[in-house]
Amino acid sequence: MRKFNLLLLFVLNFLIFSCGSNTGSKKSDFSIQFGNNKTDFSLKESIETSILNSKNKPIDSIRYFLNDEFLTSSAGSDSQIIPLEDKNLGNHTFKALIYTPESTDTLSKSIKILNDTPPVVYTYEIIKSYPHDLTSYTQGLEFNNGFLYESTGQYGRSKLRKLNLETGEVLNEISLEDQYFAEGITILNNKIYQLTWQEGEGFIYDLESFKKTGSFAYNQSKEGWGLCNNGEKVFKSDGTEKIWILDPNTLAERGYIQPTHHKSVSTKLNELEWVDGKIYANTYQKDGVAIINPSNGAIEGLINFSGLRDKVKQHDKLDVLNGIAYNPETEKLYVTGKNWDKIFEVKILKKE
């Protein structure tokens, strides 16, 4: 009998909760309205929002959220002005939870937060060029203790390499199994982290021996494209509008930023490099490199590398710009591309 009473209580509670909450299964009597009906906002703007109450229902309170982040609350349906100056950029869901004596309604609306200033445009000057293996389909490039490390792609041809920049000599090399298409790399705490493209798995190697010591899964991110780190966090691109922030110990995805300028959210950001507190990211199949603020995703600069591809050997397998490496000891920046026969040391100049 006691089990029956507990079961009955559970069913009654379930029915009360279900009947008392409208989360989108039926049309709500409320709707969200933004000032001027706009859904795109710049970083220093505020959202001017109010709740339309078509049947004049009594409202106890309203709680507002940006995605799952609580913003503010109000009593009744008064308009609210919500500043955005400290929010991450990109695509978001604005939500309002409306509490009435009879129910709780959840309303949502897609919004976009754009940067409030256009990116600074840069060009480049070639300082020096170095030899690069023309057969290397470069996916990742990184300096560590004066040596250059490279990840090369393609099924059946993917490799991890340690190089002498000056001569192009391969000092250490391992090949991946044929079912893996290697992507970006980064080095942290004497470990090399290497992505694969669509295999949903990354590899961990000992920096000195290149012995594989572990692997990690991608979880929410769709693919593996580029990697970099700032000594405390690892950043990962996956071809979408997101750059994922990974736990440096477990490589679990803890959040993300969305690289965004003053007009739109960017996608297809590929090879990543950490340079003086910013993320440098090339756009796949483009000649541009974005300079990204890692705290909120703002694209603060764009480097135009057009013309650089014309300065390497032209052949039928020549492919796009891809490969950014920064040597923090010398403060020098290097770029290359897929199947390029040169690596270029470049100086970045503000375009006049």
matplotlib code that plots the C-alpha trace (Angstrom):
import matplotlib.pyplot as plt

x = [0.0, 2.9, 4.5, 1.1, 0.8, 4.4, 3.7, 0.4, 2.2, 4.9, 2.3, 0.4, 3.5, 4.5, 1.0, 1.0, 4.5, 3.6, 0.3, 1.9, 4.7, 4.6, 8.0, 7.0, 4.6, 1.7, 1.6, 2.3, 0.2, 3.5, 6.1, 9.5, 9.8, 13.1, 13.4, 13.2, 12.7, 16.5, 18.2, 21.8, 23.6, 27.1, 29.2, 28.6, 24.8, 22.1, 19.1, 15.9, 13.3, 9.7, 7.2, 4.0, 1.1, -1.8, -4.3, -3.3, -2.4, -1.1, 2.8, 4.6, 8.1, 10.3, 13.9, 16.2, 19.1, 21.7, 22.0, 22.3, 23.7, 21.3, 21.1, 18.4, 14.9, 11.8, 8.4, 5.6, 6.2, 8.1, 10.7, 14.3, 17.5, 20.3, 23.9, 26.1, 29.6, 31.0, 29.4, 31.1, 30.5, 28.6, 25.3, 23.3, 19.9, 18.1, 15.6, 12.8, 11.2, 7.8, 6.2, 2.4, 0.1, -0.9, 2.3, 5.9, 6.4, 9.9, 10.4, 13.5, 14.9, 18.1, 20.4, 23.8, 26.4, 28.9, 32.1, 31.7, 34.7, 35.9, 39.2, 42.5, 43.8, 47.5, 49.8, 53.2, 56.9, 59.0, 62.1, 63.6, 62.7, 63.7, 63.4, 60.3, 59.4, 57.3, 55.4, 54.3, 50.5, 51.0, 48.2, 49.9, 53.2, 54.7, 58.0, 59.5, 63.0, 64.3, 62.9, 60.0, 57.3, 55.0, 51.9, 51.1, 47.8, 46.2, 45.2, 48.1, 50.6, 50.0, 53.1, 54.4, 57.8, 60.6, 62.5, 65.6, 64.2, 67.4, 68.0, 64.6, 66.3, 63.8, 65.2, 62.5, 59.4, 56.6, 53.8, 50.2, 48.2, 46.5, 43.0, 44.0, 44.1, 46.4, 45.5, 46.7, 49.3, 50.3, 53.0, 52.4, 54.3, 56.7, 53.8, 52.7, 48.9, 47.8, 44.3, 42.9, 40.3, 37.1, 38.1, 36.9, 40.2, 43.4, 46.8, 49.3, 53.1, 56.2, 58.0, 61.5, 60.8, 57.6, 56.3, 52.5, 51.4, 47.6, 44.6, 41.6, 38.0, 36.4, 33.0, 30.9, 33.2, 32.5, 36.0, 39.6, 41.2, 43.7, 45.3, 47.2, 47.7, 48.6, 50.2, 47.0, 44.3, 44.2, 42.2, 40.8, 39.1, 36.7, 35.6, 32.5, 32.0, 33.4, 36.9, 36.7, 38.5, 40.0, 41.1, 44.9, 45.0, 42.0, 41.5, 37.8, 35.8, 35.0, 33.5, 34.0, 34.4, 33.0, 35.3, 33.3, 33.9, 31.6, 29.5, 29.3, 30.5, 33.4, 33.7, 36.3, 39.1, 41.8, 45.4, 45.8, 48.8, 49.1, 51.0, 51.4, 48.1, 46.0, 45.0, 46.1, 43.9, 44.0, 40.7, 40.7, 41.1, 41.7, 44.8, 43.7, 44.8, 42.5, 43.8, 41.3, 40.8, 40.6, 38.5, 35.4, 36.1, 36.5, 38.4, 40.6, 42.8, 43.1, 46.4, 46.2, 48.8, 47.6, 50.5, 52.6, 51.6, 53.0, 56.5, 56.8, 57.4, 54.2, 53.2, 50.0, 49.7, 50.3, 47.6, 46.4, 48.1, 48.2, 50.8, 51.5, 54.4, 55.6, 58.9, 58.5, 62.2, 63.0, 59.5, 59.5, 56.5, 56.6, 54.0, 53.8, 51.2, 50.2, 52.8, 54.8, 58.6, 59.3, 58.6, 58.6, 59.6, 57.3, 56.9, 53.3, 52.6, 49.5, 48.0, 48.0]
y = [0.0, 2.4, 1.8, 2.6, 5.9, 6.9, 6.1, 8.1, 11.1, 10.9, 10.9, 13.8, 15.9, 15.1, 16.2, 19.4, 20.3, 19.4, 21.4, 24.3, 25.0, 26.0, 25.4, 25.5, 22.6, 25.0, 28.6, 31.0, 34.1, 36.0, 37.1, 38.9, 42.2, 44.1, 47.8, 48.5, 44.7, 44.3, 41.1, 42.1, 44.2, 45.7, 45.1, 48.4, 48.5, 47.3, 45.1, 47.0, 44.3, 44.0, 41.2, 41.4, 40.0, 39.4, 38.4, 40.7, 37.7, 38.5, 38.1, 37.4, 37.9, 37.5, 36.1, 36.9, 34.8, 34.9, 31.2, 29.8, 32.9, 34.8, 38.5, 40.1, 39.8, 42.0, 42.1, 42.3, 43.0, 46.3, 47.0, 46.1, 47.6, 45.0, 46.1, 43.8, 45.4, 42.4, 39.6, 37.2, 37.9, 35.7, 33.9, 33.5, 32.6, 35.3, 33.7, 34.9, 32.8, 34.2, 33.2, 33.5, 32.1, 29.3, 28.5, 29.1, 30.1, 29.9, 32.2, 32.4, 34.5, 34.2, 37.3, 38.1, 40.2, 41.9, 43.7, 47.5, 48.4, 47.0, 45.1, 46.8, 45.8, 44.7, 43.7, 42.1, 42.4, 39.3, 39.3, 36.0, 32.6, 29.1, 25.7, 23.7, 20.2, 20.7, 17.4, 18.5, 19.2, 21.5, 21.4, 22.6, 24.5, 25.5, 26.6, 25.1, 25.7, 26.8, 23.9, 23.9, 21.2, 20.4, 18.2, 17.2, 15.8, 13.5, 9.9, 7.6, 10.6, 12.2, 12.8, 14.5, 16.2, 18.1, 20.4, 22.6, 25.9, 27.0, 23.9, 22.2, 19.0, 16.5, 15.8, 13.4, 12.0, 9.5, 8.5, 8.1, 5.1, 5.3, 5.8, 9.2, 12.6, 14.7, 18.3, 21.0, 20.6, 22.5, 21.9, 22.2, 20.8, 18.7, 17.1, 17.4, 17.4, 16.6, 16.6, 14.4, 15.7, 13.6, 10.7, 12.4, 11.7, 13.6, 12.1, 13.0, 12.5, 12.8, 15.9, 14.3, 10.8, 11.3, 8.2, 8.3, 8.4, 8.9, 10.2, 12.4, 12.6, 15.7, 15.5, 18.4, 19.8, 18.4, 18.0, 18.7, 21.7, 23.9, 24.0, 26.6, 27.3, 30.1, 28.0, 27.7, 26.8, 25.0, 26.5, 24.3, 25.2, 22.7, 24.5, 26.0, 29.4, 28.2, 28.1, 25.6, 26.2, 22.9, 21.9, 21.6, 18.4, 16.4, 18.2, 18.3, 21.1, 23.7, 26.4, 28.3, 31.7, 32.7, 34.9, 37.9, 41.2, 44.2, 42.6, 38.9, 35.7, 34.0, 30.3, 28.0, 29.3, 26.7, 26.8, 28.6, 30.2, 32.1, 35.4, 38.0, 37.3, 37.0, 34.0, 34.2, 32.1, 31.6, 31.2, 28.0, 28.7, 32.4, 34.6, 36.2, 35.7, 36.9, 38.4, 37.3, 38.5, 35.2, 36.7, 37.5, 36.4, 39.9, 39.9, 42.9, 42.6, 41.0, 40.3, 40.2, 37.7, 37.9, 37.5, 35.3, 32.1, 33.5, 33.5, 29.7, 27.1, 26.7, 23.0, 21.0, 20.1, 23.6, 24.5, 27.2, 29.3, 27.2, 27.2, 30.0, 29.7, 32.3, 32.1, 33.9, 33.9, 35.9, 37.5, 36.4, 35.2, 32.5, 31.4, 28.7, 26.7, 23.3, 21.9, 25.1, 24.9, 27.9, 29.1, 32.9, 35.0, 38.0, 41.4, 42.6, 46.2, 48.3, 49.1, 52.8]
z = [0.0, 0.9, -2.5, -4.2, -2.3, -3.3, -6.9, -6.8, -5.3, -7.9, -10.7, -9.2, -8.9, -12.5, -13.7, -11.7, -13.0, -16.6, -16.6, -14.8, -17.2, -20.8, -22.4, -26.0, -26.4, -26.9, -28.0, -25.2, -24.4, -24.0, -26.5, -26.4, -28.1, -28.7, -29.3, -33.1, -33.5, -33.9, -33.2, -34.0, -31.4, -31.1, -28.0, -26.3, -27.0, -24.6, -25.3, -24.8, -24.1, -23.0, -22.7, -24.6, -22.6, -25.1, -22.5, -19.7, -17.4, -14.0, -13.9, -10.6, -12.0, -15.1, -15.2, -18.1, -19.4, -22.1, -23.0, -19.5, -17.9, -15.6, -16.5, -14.4, -13.0, -12.8, -11.3, -13.9, -17.6, -17.3, -20.0, -19.2, -20.5, -20.4, -21.3, -23.4, -22.9, -20.9, -23.0, -25.4, -29.0, -31.5, -31.8, -28.6, -27.2, -25.2, -22.8, -20.5, -17.8, -17.0, -13.8, -13.4, -10.7, -13.1, -15.1, -16.0, -19.7, -21.3, -24.3, -26.4, -29.2, -31.2, -31.1, -32.4, -30.6, -32.9, -32.2, -31.8, -34.0, -37.3, -37.3, -38.0, -41.4, -41.7, -44.5, -44.4, -45.3, -46.0, -43.9, -44.9, -46.4, -45.4, -47.1, -46.6, -47.8, -50.9, -50.1, -46.7, -46.5, -43.6, -41.0, -37.8, -37.1, -33.8, -32.2, -29.1, -27.7, -31.0, -33.1, -35.4, -35.1, -37.9, -38.4, -42.0, -43.3, -45.9, -45.4, -45.7, -45.6, -42.2, -40.0, -37.0, -37.5, -35.7, -38.1, -38.2, -39.5, -41.1, -43.2, -43.4, -42.1, -40.5, -37.0, -35.9, -37.6, -37.1, -39.4, -38.4, -39.3, -42.7, -41.3, -39.7, -41.3, -39.1, -38.3, -35.9, -33.1, -29.9, -27.3, -23.5, -20.6, -22.7, -24.5, -28.1, -28.8, -32.3, -33.8, -36.4, -38.9, -38.8, -36.6, -33.4, -31.6, -30.8, -29.8, -27.1, -27.6, -25.5, -26.8, -26.9, -28.0, -30.0, -28.2, -28.1, -24.5, -24.8, -26.7, -26.1, -27.6, -29.0, -27.2, -28.6, -31.3, -34.7, -36.2, -35.5, -37.3, -35.3, -31.8, -29.7, -26.0, -23.7, -21.0, -19.1, -21.6, -24.9, -27.8, -30.6, -33.9, -35.6, -38.8, -37.3, -35.7, -32.4, -31.0, -28.1, -24.7, -23.5, -20.0, -20.3, -18.2, -19.6, -22.9, -22.1, -23.7, -21.0, -23.2, -26.4, -28.0, -31.4, -33.5, -34.6, -36.2, -36.6, -39.3, -38.8, -37.0, -38.7, -39.6, -41.2, -38.9, -39.2, -38.0, -34.7, -33.0, -29.7, -30.3, -27.5, -25.8, -29.0, -31.1, -34.7, -37.0, -40.8, -42.6, -44.7, -48.4, -47.8, -47.6, -44.4, -40.8, -38.0, -34.8, -32.1, -28.5, -26.5, -23.8, -25.9, -29.5, -30.9, -34.2, -33.6, -36.7, -40.1, -41.9, -45.6, -46.9, -50.6, -53.0, -50.7, -52.5, -55.7, -54.2, -53.8, -56.5, -58.6, -59.2, -59.6, -55.9, -54.6, -52.0, -49.7, -47.0, -43.8, -41.0, -38.5, -36.0, -33.5, -31.7, -28.4, -27.7, -30.9, -31.3, -34.9, -36.9, -39.7, -42.2, -44.8, -46.8, -47.9, -50.3, -50.3, -50.7, -48.4, -44.9, -44.6, -41.7, -41.9, -40.3, -39.8, -40.8, -40.3, -43.6, -44.3]

ax = plt.figure().add_subplot(projection="3d")
ax.plot(x, y, z, "-o")
ax.set_aspect("equal")
plt.show()
